[in-house]
Amino acid sequence: MSTRLRRPSIVRQLSITLLLVAFQAYLGFSLLHGQYGLKGQEQLRQDIVELEAERALLNTQVEDLRHHVSLLDPQRLDPDLITELARSQLSMAREDEVLVSVASN
């Protein structure tokens, strides 16, 4: 019994080669332009810088609010703060004072 090896056809060899080259080109393109590629990492770094700046701003706002809340602590009430809040939010005034409203544009 003789065994005969078939040589792969040229068309089959070329199609496999072209398929592998196309796959390699896709991988190269996604390495540069993909979501996590080199250009995508630049965008991610820029987003990180922007978000850290926003976080710093929000942290300062949180600290300001914490300070404001600490002033409203029932055990350490600040009479000036209570007066200021009553005047601004409730439009309260003493009998000898005159309120002047200024319309803001």
N, CA, C and O of each residue as an XYZ file, in Angstrom:
420
protein
N       0.833     -1.135      0.000
C       0.000      0.000      0.000
C       0.903      1.231      0.000
O       1.759      1.403      0.868
N       0.693      2.044     -0.961
C       1.536      3.237     -1.084
C       0.767      4.456     -0.571
O      -0.440      4.600     -0.767
N       1.505      5.296      0.074
C       0.907      6.517      0.589
C       1.420      7.672     -0.231
O       2.619      7.825     -0.466
N       0.500      8.455     -0.647
C       0.882      9.577     -1.494
C       0.508     10.871     -0.779
O      -0.642     11.060     -0.383
N       1.475     11.751     -0.618
C       1.223     13.026      0.029
C       0.752     14.026     -1.004
O       1.314     14.132     -2.094
N      -0.270     14.747     -0.649
C      -0.755     15.779     -1.563
C      -0.086     17.082     -1.193
O      -0.022     17.448     -0.020
N       0.401     17.767     -2.177
C       0.973     19.085     -1.956
C      -0.170     20.080     -1.877
O      -1.108     20.024     -2.672
N      -0.088     20.997     -0.909
C      -1.137     22.008     -0.838
C      -1.125     22.871     -2.097
O      -0.070     23.192     -2.644
N      -2.289     23.225     -2.524
C      -2.379     24.018     -3.749
C      -1.892     25.441     -3.483
O      -1.888     25.904     -2.342
N      -1.489     26.115     -4.530
C      -0.996     27.490     -4.437
C      -2.103     28.413     -3.928
O      -1.844     29.307     -3.123
N      -3.321     28.203     -4.390
C      -4.441     29.051     -3.981
C      -4.667     28.924     -2.471
O      -4.895     29.919     -1.782
N      -4.603     27.715     -1.980
C      -4.802     27.509     -0.542
C      -3.678     28.156      0.257
O      -3.940     28.785      1.282
N      -2.458     28.018     -0.180
C      -1.328     28.633      0.519
C      -1.448     30.158      0.522
O      -1.206     30.804      1.541
N      -1.823     30.723     -0.624
C      -1.968     32.178     -0.713
C      -3.124     32.677      0.147
O      -3.023     33.724      0.786
N      -4.217     31.929      0.159
C      -5.363     32.381      0.956
C      -5.028     32.356      2.448
O      -5.408     33.272      3.177
N      -4.332     31.333      2.908
C      -3.937     31.279      4.319
C      -2.954     32.401      4.633
O      -3.059     33.039      5.681
N      -2.007     32.648      3.742
C      -1.029     33.721      3.945
C      -1.720     35.078      3.986
O      -1.419     35.900      4.852
N      -2.645     35.322      3.054
C      -3.364     36.592      3.039
C      -4.231     36.759      4.286
O      -4.342     37.861      4.824
N      -4.833     35.687      4.735
C      -5.640     35.743      5.941
C      -4.779     36.102      7.156
O      -5.174     36.930      7.976
N      -3.619     35.487      7.267
C      -2.729     35.786      8.389
C      -2.176     37.205      8.311
O      -2.037     37.866      9.340
N      -1.860     37.681      7.117
C      -1.370     39.053      6.954
C      -2.478     40.050      7.307
O      -2.214     41.067      7.947
N      -3.712     39.762      6.894
C      -4.826     40.653      7.226
C      -5.064     40.681      8.735
O      -5.337     41.740      9.300
N      -4.961     39.529      9.385
C      -5.134     39.480     10.834
C      -4.032     40.266     11.542
O      -4.288     40.969     12.520
N      -2.815     40.139     11.042
C      -1.697     40.884     11.623
C      -1.878     42.388     11.404
O      -1.545     43.179     12.287
N      -2.392     42.790     10.259
C      -2.653     44.207     10.001
C      -3.735     44.724     10.948
O      -3.638     45.845     11.449
N      -4.754     43.919     11.192
C      -5.801     44.311     12.139
C      -5.223     44.502     13.537
O      -5.538     45.479     14.216
N      -4.383     43.574     13.961
C      -3.770     43.696     15.287
C      -2.887     44.938     15.376
O      -2.878     45.622     16.399
N      -2.146     45.230     14.310
C      -1.311     46.431     14.297
C      -2.143     47.698     14.352
O      -1.793     48.646     15.056
N      -3.242     47.719     13.613
C      -4.126     48.889     13.626
C      -4.744     49.085     15.006
O      -4.797     50.206     15.512
N      -5.212     47.994     15.614
C      -5.825     48.127     16.936
C      -4.786     48.477     17.996
O      -5.132     49.086     19.009
N      -3.531     48.111     17.792
C      -2.468     48.494     18.713
C      -2.291     50.003     18.724
O      -2.027     50.591     19.773
N      -2.431     50.625     17.580
C      -2.261     52.079     17.502
C      -3.550     52.834     17.777
O      -3.554     53.782     18.563
N      -4.639     52.430     17.146
C      -5.865     53.232     17.157
C      -7.002     52.634     17.973
O      -8.077     53.230     18.034
N      -6.810     51.499     18.592
C      -7.879     50.871     19.356
C      -8.192     51.622     20.639
O      -7.500     52.573     21.002
N      -9.229     51.188     21.312
C      -9.664     51.847     22.547
C      -8.552     51.832     23.589
O      -8.382     52.813     24.313
N      -7.805     50.760     23.680
C      -6.713     50.655     24.641
C      -5.354     50.694     23.945
O      -4.351     50.272     24.521
N      -5.314     51.191     22.728
C      -4.071     51.320     21.989
C      -3.263     52.513     22.451
O      -3.576     53.138     23.464
N      -2.216     52.826     21.696
C      -1.326     53.915     22.087
C      -2.037     55.260     22.105
O      -1.861     56.040     23.042
N      -2.827     55.539     21.093
C      -3.565     56.808     21.072
C      -4.688     56.808     22.099
O      -5.007     57.853     22.664
N      -5.281     55.666     22.343
C      -6.318     55.562     23.360
C      -5.762     55.799     24.757
O      -6.441     56.367     25.612
N      -4.523     55.363     24.990
C      -3.902     55.590     26.294
C      -3.622     57.068     26.516
O      -3.725     57.552     27.644
N      -3.270     57.794     25.460
C      -3.094     59.244     25.584
C      -4.400     59.892     26.046
O      -4.399     60.744     26.935
N      -5.499     59.485     25.441
C      -6.803     60.033     25.818
C      -7.147     59.665     27.257
O      -7.692     60.484     27.997
N      -6.829     58.427     27.656
C      -7.095     58.007     29.030
C      -6.272     58.826     30.022
O      -6.777     59.199     31.082
N      -5.004     59.112     29.690
C      -4.171     59.936     30.575
C      -4.748     61.342     30.703
O      -4.776     61.911     31.794
N      -5.204     61.894     29.591
C      -5.800     63.231     29.620
C      -7.085     63.219     30.460
O      -7.336     64.151     31.224
N      -7.884     62.177     30.319
C      -9.104     62.060     31.127
C      -8.766     61.960     32.614
O      -9.469     62.523     33.453
N      -7.686     61.242     32.936
C      -7.274     61.104     34.336
C      -6.902     62.454     34.918
O      -7.284     62.773     36.044
N      -6.151     63.257     34.153
C      -5.748     64.582     34.633
C      -6.981     65.454     34.867
O      -7.077     66.128     35.892
N      -7.921     65.443     33.925
C      -9.136     66.250     34.067
C      -9.969     65.793     35.264
O     -10.491     66.620     36.012
N     -10.094     64.482     35.445
C     -10.892     63.965     36.554
C     -10.226     64.241     37.902
O     -10.917     64.478     38.893
N      -8.894     64.212     37.950
C      -8.211     64.538     39.205
C      -8.410     66.004     39.564
O      -8.566     66.341     40.737
N      -8.404     66.880     38.555
C      -8.662     68.297     38.820
C     -10.091     68.488     39.325
O     -10.329     69.261     40.253
N     -11.034     67.786     38.714
C     -12.428     67.876     39.156
C     -12.581     67.332     40.577
O     -13.327     67.886     41.385
N     -11.865     66.237     40.875
C     -11.923     65.665     42.221
C     -11.376     66.645     43.256
O     -11.933     66.773     44.347
N     -10.284     67.339     42.917
C      -9.723     68.319     43.852
C     -10.721     69.441     44.116
O     -10.880     69.886     45.252
N     -11.394     69.894     43.055
C     -12.404     70.939     43.217
C     -13.556     70.450     44.097
O     -14.020     71.172     44.979
N     -14.008     69.238     43.855
C     -15.102     68.685     44.654
C     -14.679     68.476     46.108
O     -15.484     68.662     47.021
N     -13.424     68.090     46.325
C     -12.946     67.927     47.701
C     -12.953     69.252     48.449
O     -13.288     69.292     49.633
N     -12.586     70.339     47.771
C     -12.631     71.646     48.439
C     -14.073     72.038     48.749
O     -14.348     72.613     49.802
N     -14.995     71.729     47.837
C     -16.402     72.024     48.093
C     -16.928     71.204     49.270
O     -17.697     71.705     50.091
N     -16.510     69.942     49.347
C     -16.940     69.082     50.451
C     -16.405     69.627     51.774
O     -17.123     69.657     52.774
N     -15.156     70.053     51.777
C     -14.586     70.609     53.009
C     -15.305     71.891     53.422
O     -15.555     72.110     54.607
N     -15.638     72.735     52.451
C     -16.402     73.948     52.766
C     -17.765     73.601     53.364
O     -18.199     74.217     54.337
N     -18.431     72.614     52.777
C     -19.741     72.207     53.294
C     -19.622     71.580     54.685
O     -20.477     71.799     55.543
N     -18.565     70.805     54.904
C     -18.368     70.220     56.236
C     -18.157     71.313     57.277
O     -18.670     71.235     58.393
N     -17.397     72.324     56.894
C     -17.176     73.435     57.817
C     -18.496     74.152     58.110
O     -18.782     74.501     59.254
N     -19.284     74.362     57.072
C     -20.576     75.034     57.235
C     -21.505     74.208     58.131
O     -22.207     74.756     58.980
N     -21.502     72.901     57.936
C     -22.336     72.023     58.758
C     -21.838     72.025     60.201
O     -22.637     71.985     61.138
N     -20.520     72.070     60.378
C     -19.999     72.091     61.752
C     -20.411     73.365     62.480
O     -20.545     73.366     63.704
N     -20.613     74.452     61.731
C     -21.083     75.680     62.360
C     -22.534     75.557     62.822
O     -22.966     76.289     63.713
N     -23.281     74.639     62.223
C     -24.682     74.440     62.598
C     -24.853     73.397     63.699
O     -25.982     73.030     64.027
N     -23.767     72.920     64.267
C     -23.820     71.938     65.344
C     -24.572     72.534     66.537
O     -24.219     73.621     66.993
N     -25.594     71.851     67.052
C     -26.403     72.424     68.140
C     -25.599     72.730     69.405
O     -25.994     73.591     70.191
N     -24.506     72.053     69.607
C     -23.713     72.290     70.809
C     -22.794     73.502     70.665
O     -22.312     74.032     71.666
N     -22.546     73.948     69.422
C     -21.658     75.094     69.208
C     -22.295     76.082     68.237
O     -21.654     76.465     67.259
N     -23.481     76.489     68.464
C     -24.168     77.405     67.557
C     -23.498     78.771     67.564
O     -23.153     79.314     68.614
N     -23.329     79.301     66.384
C     -22.750     80.631     66.220
C     -23.904     81.621     66.035
O     -24.642     81.506     65.056
N     -24.081     82.569     66.921
C     -25.217     83.492     66.808
C     -25.160     84.342     65.547
O     -26.202     84.683     64.987
N     -23.969     84.686     65.094
C     -23.865     85.477     63.865
C     -24.363     84.685     62.658
O     -25.016     85.230     61.768
N     -24.043     83.389     62.643
C     -24.494     82.548     61.533
C     -26.011     82.410     61.550
O     -26.649     82.466     60.498
N     -26.589     82.233     62.719
C     -28.049     82.118     62.811
C     -28.709     83.403     62.328
O     -29.700     83.359     61.599
N     -28.171     84.529     62.729
C     -28.720     85.814     62.296
C     -28.606     85.968     60.787
O     -29.545     86.412     60.126
N     -27.453     85.600     60.249
C     -27.243     85.716     58.802
C     -28.217     84.829     58.038
O     -28.804     85.263     57.047
N     -28.392     83.589     58.491
C     -29.323     82.678     57.818
C     -30.759     83.174     57.917
O     -31.504     83.103     56.940
N     -31.154     83.670     59.069
C     -32.521     84.167     59.235
C     -32.772     85.364     58.337
O     -33.851     85.498     57.761
N     -31.785     86.228     58.216
C     -31.964     87.413     57.372
C     -32.028     87.039     55.890
O     -32.862     87.562     55.152
N     -31.150     86.139     55.459
C     -31.096     85.835     54.022
C     -32.220     84.909     53.567
O     -32.800     85.121     52.503
N     -32.530     83.894     54.352
C     -33.498     82.900     53.899
C     -34.929     83.226     54.305
O     -35.869     82.874     53.592
N     -35.101     83.884     55.422
C     -36.452     84.163     55.903
C     -36.833     85.634     55.779
O     -37.936     86.031     56.154
N     -35.921     86.433     55.254
C     -36.134     87.881     55.101
C     -36.539     88.521     56.429
O     -37.449     89.348     56.484
N     -35.867     88.134     57.462
C     -36.150     88.689     58.786
C     -35.264     89.911     59.018
O     -34.148     89.998     58.508
N     -35.786     90.840     59.793
C     -35.030     92.042     60.144
C     -35.498     92.530     61.502
O     -36.566     92.157     61.988
N     -34.683     93.357     62.091
C     -35.085     93.979     63.356
C     -36.093     95.087     63.068
O     -36.287     95.482     61.918
N     -36.721     95.575     64.114
C     -37.747     96.610     63.937
C     -37.161     97.918     63.431
O     -37.834     98.662     62.717
N     -35.929     98.203     63.788
C     -35.339     99.482     63.389
C     -34.562     99.388     62.080
O     -33.898    100.355     61.706
N     -34.619     98.257     61.367
C     -33.891     98.090     60.111
C     -34.850     98.162     58.929
O     -36.044     97.888     59.051
N     -34.294     98.540     57.786
C     -35.060     98.602     56.543
C     -34.414     97.629     55.560
O     -33.200     97.665     55.363
N     -35.210     96.768     54.947
C     -34.701     95.824     53.957
C     -34.779     96.440     52.572
O     -35.810     96.979     52.169
N     -33.677     96.349     51.858
C     -33.629     96.841     50.489
C     -33.291     95.650     49.607
O     -32.230     95.045     49.760
N     -34.177     95.311     48.691
C     -33.942     94.189     47.779
C     -33.348     94.708     46.484
O     -33.821     95.694     45.918
N     -32.309     94.033     46.024
C     -31.670     94.383     44.764
C     -31.907     93.220     43.818
O     -31.530     92.084     44.106
N     -32.532     93.511     42.689
C     -32.815     92.465     41.708
C     -31.525     92.119     40.981
O     -30.839     93.001     40.464
N     -31.199     90.840     40.942
C     -29.995     90.408     40.226
C     -30.385     89.950     38.829
O     -31.421     89.313     38.637
N     -29.554     90.278     37.868
C     -29.841     89.926     36.469
C     -29.220     88.624     36.127
O     -29.349     88.157     34.996
